[in-house]
Amino acid sequence: MLIMFTSKAYPDITMFGEAALHLIKMMGHSGAVPSAIMAEDVPVALERLKNAIQLDSRVPSLAKSNDVQDKESQEQSVSLKNRALPLIELLSAAAKEKCDVMWETI
C-alpha cells in the first residue's frame, strides 16, 4: 500500500504505507486513511512529529546485530528520521502558508 500526502503549499509526497502510518500516528492522528489535518492544526502536528522523531532517534534500536543479519540488509535500512524529512517539509510549508494537509491510499 502507498499513501500520498497532499497540500496546496507543497508538491505531493508518496510513501510506503507502514512508514506513512507510523508518521501519521506520531503527529497525534488516529492513523485513519484517508484523512486530513486542518490548517490551524498543522503547526501542532508538525511539532509532535519533530519531537517524536527526536525521541525515537535517541532510543537505541532493539534489533541487535547478529550472524543472521547480513551486512547488505543493514546498509539498506533507512532511518525513520530520513523517511520523515519530506513529510516535515510538507508540514512546514503548509503551516507557513496556512494550508490543510490531506492523505489517501493510492
N, C-alpha and C positions, 0 to 999 in steps of 0.2 A: 504494500500500500504506500502511496505517496500522498503527502499533504502539501498544498500550496497556500502560502501566506500572501495576502494582497493588501495594499494600501495605496491611496491616491498619491501619497508622498514619496513612494519608493518603488522600484521595479519588483515584480513578483518573485517570490523565493519558493523553491520546491525542495522538500526534504523527505527522507525516508520516514515512514510512519512512526516507528518506535522512538526514534530520536526526537521527532517533532512532538509527539505526545508527551514525552518526558519534559521537554522545554515548556510546553503549554501548561503543564501542571506546576512547573517551577515558577511560572508567572502568577500562580494563585488561581488558575482557572480549573474547572472541573475535568477538563480533558475531552469535552464533547466536540464532535466533529460532524457537521460544520458548526461554526460558531464565530463570535466576534468579540472585540473589546471596543467599547465606545471611546471616542476621542478623549473625553475627560478622565477615563480610567487608564489610558496608555502610560502616563508617567509612573503610576504606582506599579503597574505590571512590569515595566522596564526595570525599576529599582529592585523589585522582588527577584527578577531573573538574574540581574547582575549580582545581587547578594547571594543567591543560591549557587551560582556558578563559582563565586569566590569561595564559599564554604566547601563546595564539592572538590575544588582543586586543592584544598588544604588537607582533606581526608585521604590517607594512603589507600591505594587500591587493594581490595580484598583478594583479587586474583593474584596468587603468588606464582612467581616464575618456577616452572618445574620442567622435567625432561620431556613431558608430553607436548608442551607448547614449543613450537619451533620458532626460531628467531624471525623468520619471514612474517608470521602472523603478528608478532609483537610490533614489528616495524610498520605494518599496515594499519594499525589501530589509530583512530583519530580521537583526540581528547574532546570531551564534552564542551570545554571552553572554545575550542576551534569550531566545533559544529554550531555553536550558538552565535558566533560573530555575525553572520548575515542577518539573523533574526534581531540581534541587538541593534544593528544598523537600521533595519526597517523600523523598529520601535522608536529609535531615536529620531528618525526623520518624521515619523507620524506624530510624535509628541511635539516636535518643533513646529510642525505645520497644523497641529490640532486636527488630525485625521483619524478615522476609525481604522482598525486592523481586523481583517477577516481571514478565515482559513476554511478549507474544504478538502476533501479527498479528490484525487484525480486519477 
